[in-house]
Amino acid sequence: MFNQKSKTDVLRNESPAPSGSASIIASGTSMKGDLNSNGDIRIDGILTGNIHCSAKVVIGANGVVEGDIVGLQADIMGKVTGAIRVKELLQLKGGSTVTGNLYAAKLQIETNANFNGQCHMNTEAPSSKSASPATETKTEKHILGQQPSLAIK
């Protein structure tokens, strides 16, 4: 009378988790290896390895990461030893400890956060040219035997 599906039919029709779902490494969990995800990642345990995420990375207050983090955004409340590269906003919350270089378009550091490293606010790789175009033009003119012209107003 009623169309009932068996448990095996239900399991076969289940789809994989959507890309927007979050992955969690819970407190008390220790993991070694690199982590790749299209969805959000939250670390409350210990991860020895790199994180590559196309969404948001959250390191909880008890979370520890020994490796590099790459993501769209990141909130750090725990401890990170390694470089952090985010395309958008990086937040270092109070009580966090970061040892490594930061690469972000926007950076927010709360009062009690501890950060040791260099901060790069431009997420693009530096160009191979060390001089500006204006300097190069003046140098080229000087090499060709011409006196560079300076406009003084």
N, C-alpha and C positions, 0 to 999 in steps of 0.2 A: 504494500500500500504506500509506504513512504520510501523514497529513494535514499537508501543509506549507503554511504561509502565506507569501505573498510579502512583500517588504519594505514595499510600499505598504499592505498590509493591517495590518501591525504598526503603522505610523506612524499610520494612521487610528484605530486603537483606543486609542492612548495618550491618557491623560487629562492635564489640566493639572496642574501641580505642586500638591500639597496645601497648605492654608493654614498648616500647621505647618512648612513648609520654610524654610530661611534664604536670604536674599539677601546677596551679598558684593560689595563694591566693593574689588577687590584693590589691593595696593600697586603704585604706578606708574600707577594709573588716576586721571584727573581728570574730574569730572563737574559740569555746571552744570544746575540745575533741582531741583524738589521731588520728594521720594521718598515714595511711599505704599505700605504693605505690611501684610498681615494676619499675616505670619510674622516671624520674627526677622530683624534686619538687622545686618550687621557691616561697618564702614567701616575699611579699612586704607589707602585712598587719600585723595584730596582731593574733598570735596563742597562746592560753593557752592550752597546752597539749603536748604530746610527738610525735616525728616524727620517724617512722621506714621506711626506704627507702632502696631498694637494688640497687639504682643508685646514682646520684649526688643530693645533697641538696644545694640550694643557698638561703641565707637570704639577701635580698636587703637592700640598704642603709636605707630605711624607715621601714624595717621589724623588728618585735619584736617577739621573741619566749620565752615563759616561760614554759620550759619543756626540757626533754632530746632529743637529736638528735642522731640517729643511721643511718649510711649510708656507701656507698662505698667511696665517696669523699664529701667534703663540702667546699663551699666558703662563708665566713661570712663577710658581709659588714654592717650589722645592729647590733641589740642588742639581745644577748642570755643569759638567766639565766637558767643554767642547764648543765649537762654533755654532752659532744660531743664525740661520738665514731665513728671513720671512719677507714675502713680497709686500705685505701691508703693515699691520700694527703688531709690534712686540711690546708686551707688558711684563715688567719685572715687579712683582708684587712684594709687599713688605714681608721680610723674613726669608726671601729667596737668596740663593747664593749662586752666582754664575762666574765661572772661570773659563774665559775664552772670548773670542772676537764676536761682535754682533754686526749683522748686516740687515738693515730694515729701512723701509720707507718712512715709518713713523715709530717713535720710541717713547714709552712712558715708564719712568722709574719711580717707584714709591720710596718714601723716606727711609724705611728700614731695610731696603734691598741692598745686597752686597754684590758689586760687579767689578771684576778684575779682567781687563783686556782692552781691546780697541773697539771703537764704535764707528761703523761706516754707514752713514745715512743714505748713501746712494747704492741701490742694490745692483746696478749694472757694473760689469767688470771695467776697470780703468783702461783707458785707451793706451796703445803702445807709444804714442807721441808724448814726449815729456814737456814740450814747449807749446805755447799757445800759437794760433795762426798768425797773430799780429807780430809776435816775437820772431817767428820763422821768416816772415816777409822782410823785416828789418835786417835780419841776419843774412838772408839771400842777397839783398841789395848791397850790403856792405862787402860781401864776398865778391860780387861782380864789379867792385870798384866804384860803386855809386854811393853817395852819401845818403843815409836814410833821412827822410824829411819828417820833421816834427812840427805839428801845428800847435802854436801857443796862442791862446785866446786871452 
